[in-house]
Amino acid sequence: MARAAGYAEEDLREHAAGLLQAVGGIPRPGSRVLVKPNLLSADNEGLVCTHPLVVRAVCLVLLDAGCGVTVADSPGFGTASRVARKIGLETALADLDLTVTTLARPTPVTTSFGARVGVSRDALEQDCILNLPRLKAHKQMRISGSVKNLFGTVVGMRKPLLHHLHGDKGVRFESVLLEVADHLPPTTSLLDGIVSMHVTGPICGEPCATEFLAASVSPVALDTAVYSMLGLAAGDVPLWNEALRRHLPGSDAADLTYPLASPNEFDLSMFQAPADLKPQTFNPLRLAHGACRRVLARIG
């Protein structure tokens, strides 16, 4: 972890390089790397998404390391390039000769309980993934972090359909999130916690200056560290509870080590997580409404 008080470009590049080096997350030269920011929506003045200058800083570190970089996501509404243009990410990457694309080519992967999930082959065929979540409150999961951001490798409308089919049915939806992450190439996560979204989310929350960046080669471990920093217990966070039930490496906060700053150096008491969670299930009306929004966003 590293303290980061703002989005100054040179500071971000130094932080990104230091964090990735500390956790062994800089790929070998020649590696094909998917940089996967959160590009859920351009709403809420860009607070929904990973900050463009964090994405730029990580891309610079990877390009300096001789990697081939692809920047892509599968947004909730519209295309990744449209969201990138609206939040300033297109401009931030322009001089690096990088464009933002939408993850496509769904390839079925099967969960432990038999669900078929359409994960993008654009992600599956990479040598590794650099996962760039933004710390956000989430009205269904309480917190959205590294594991939840990897759900964005599921293509398009398949994400809300999975909510509809598996939400609020035991731990099936949490299982989908954890097992999608397991099917992906080796992943390093660098979380944007400089200005987080709290109170509610994943779209309509409020800014909160939490002023840190954090990285790990385990998305589960990074999330566990953040949950602990926020003063949450496993019972508060469905995804953490399921990771612990499965005894996943990184799910026990007592097992984590910190090569740079430790969590007790940060005060995140100002961050407000949702007190009550909403249902994970999307009903048919919400699915239809979401489908219409996606069509309009693509042509708008």
N, C-alpha and C positions, 0 to 999 in steps of 0.2 A: 504494500500500500504506500501511497505517497500523498502528501498534502498538496492541494492545488487550489489556489484562491480564485483563479479566473481562467479565461480561455486565451491567454497570450500565446501566440503561435510558437515562438521559440521555446517557451517553457513547456508547452505541451509535447513538443518533439523530444525534448530532453527527458521528460517524465516517461513518455511512451517507451523510448529506448531503454531507459533504466529499469522500468518495471518488466518489460519483456525479457531483457537479458537476465534479470534476477530470478525469474521463474523458468528459464530455459525455453522461452516461447518464441524465439526468433528462428524461423525455418532455415534450412540449408539453401545456399544459392541454387537457383534454377527451380525451386519448388513452385508449384502452382497453388496460389493462396486465394481463397475466397474471403474477402473482407465483408463481413455481414453486419452492417449497422441496423439499428431499429428505424425503419422508415414506415411505421404503421400508418401515419396520416400527417398531412401538412397543417392540421388544425392546431389551435392553441399556440400560435406564434412560434412554432418549431419546438416547443417544450416536449412534445410527444416523442421526438426523435433524438437519436444520438447527435450531439453537437457536430456540425460540419467540420470544425477545426480539430476535433478529436479524431475524426475519420481521416482527415488530411495528414495529421501527425503520424498516425499508424501506417498509412500508405507510404509516407516518406521513409520511415524506418524499414519497411519491407523492400522498397525499391533500392535503398542503399545496400541492403543485404543481398541484392541480386535476384529477388523473387519476381515471378510473374503474378501480377495482381489483377483480380477481378472484383469489382464492388457491385454487390447485388443484394436484393431482398425481395420478398413477396408481400407487398403492403396489403392492408385491410381494404383500401379503396384506391382504385386507379392503378397506375404503373409506378414502379420505383423511380423512373426518370422524371416523372411529373412531380412526385413528392420532393425529389432531390432538387429540382429546379426551384420549387416554391420556398424551400427552407434555406437555400444558398449553398447546398452541397455541390451542385453542378459547377458553380463558380469557384468553390474552394478547390476543386480537383482539376480545373481546366488546364492549368499550366503543367500538370503532371501527365497529360495525355491519357487520362482515365475518364471513362464514362460510367454511368450508373445504369444497370440493367435489371430487368425483372426476372427472378428465378422462375424457370419453366420446366418443361419435360417431366411431368410427374411420373415417378417410378414407385410401384407399390412395395412397401415393407410391411411385415406382419408383426403385430405385437404378441406378447405372451398369452393374451386372451383371445387372439384370433382376429383382431381388427386390422384392416388393411388401410395403410396411410400413404397418401401420395406425396412422397418426398421428392424434391427437385433433383433430377440427375445432374443439373448444373452444380449442385453442392456435392453430391455423392462422388463425382468424378475428380474433385480437387485432391491435391496431396494433403492439404490441411485447411483449416478454417480459422480465421481471426474474428472472433465473435465480439461485437461492440455493443453491448446493451447500455441503456440508460437506466439508472435507478428510478423506479416509479412505484407509487402506490397502485394497487389493482383491486377493483371492487369485487372481483371473483376469487382471486388467488391471494389477496392481501398485499403481496409484493411481487413485482415483475423484475427479474434479474437475468442472470446468465442462461439458465436452463430454459426459461420462458422465451427468451429472445431467439433461441434455436428453433422454436416452433415456427418461426418465420421461414424455415426451409420447406415447410409444407406448402404446396402450391395453391394459391387462390382460394376459391370457395370451399376447398376441402377443409380449411381450418374451422369456419363456422359450422360446417356439417359435422365435424368431430365433436364440437361443443354439443350439438343437437343430439347426436347418437350416444355419447358417452358421459356427458356432464351429469353430475349428481347421481351417478350409479356406482356406489361404493368408491373405489379408488381408480376407476377406469380412466378418467381424464388425466389424473396425475400420472398414471402409468404411461399413457400416450406421450406426455411431455418428456418423461425420463427416458423412455425407450427410443423415441425419435433421436434424442441426443446420442444414445448408444450406437445408433446405426450410422452416424456421420463419421467422416474422416477425423483424424486427431485434431482437437480443438483447443485453442488458447483463447481465453476471454479477457478483455480489458474493459472494465466497467466505468462509464462516465457518471461519476457521482459529484461532479463539481457544482452544478445546479440540478437538483433532482426534482421530481414531481411528487408532491404529497397530497394528503387529504383524501383524494379519490383518484381514479384512473381506470384504464390506461390512457385516456385522452383528455378528460376535462379537469385535471387536477391543477394545483397551484405550485409555483416555483418555491424551492427550498434550498438555500445555500448550504449544502453539506460539505463542499470544498475538499473532495478527495478523488483520487483515481485508485483502482485496485485491479490486479491481474492474477491469473492462475491458469495452469494447464488443466485444471478440473473445474468445469462449470458448477458442479455440486459443491465443491469446497469453497469457491468464491461466494456463492449464494449463502452458504452456512456462515461464513465470516460476516457478511453484510447483515443477515438476520440477527446475529449476535450483537453486532454494533448498534442495531436499532432497539435492542432490549427485548426482542421477541423470544417466545418459547416455541418449541416444535409444534405444540398443539395449536398455536396461533396461525401457522402457515401450512396449508394442506400439502404443498409440494415437499417441504422439508420433512413433515411427518411421514410421508410415504418413502422418502429417501432413507430415513432412519429405519423404518420398518423393514426395508430391503437390505439394511446394513451396507449401503453403498459407501465406498471410500470417499472421504471428504464430508460425510453427513454429520459426523460427531465433532463438535467444536473443540473438544479437548484434544483431538488428534492433529489440529492444524498448526503449522509453523509459519513464521513471518520473517522472510529474509531482510525486509526493509522496515518500515514503520509498523507498529503493532496496533490493533484496534483500540486499546485503551488510551491511545494518544489522540483520539477523535471523540468529539462530543456531538452525537446526532440526536440529542434529546428533543430538538425542535421539530424533528420529522414526525408527522402525524400519519400513521397507517389507518386505513379504514377500520372503524370499530366493528361494523357488521358486514358480513359478506353477502353478496347477491348470488342467486342461483347461477351455476355454471352452464346450465342448459339453455340453448337458444330455441325458442318455440318456432313453429312454422311461419308465423307472421313476421317475427324478427328476421328469420332467414330470408324471406321474400323481400323485406325492406332492405336488408343488406345487399342482396343481389341487385336490386334496382340502383342503389347507391354506387355499387361497383361499376355498373354499366355507364352511369352518368359521369362518374369520375374519369373513366377512360376516354370519353368523347368530349369532356368539358375542357 
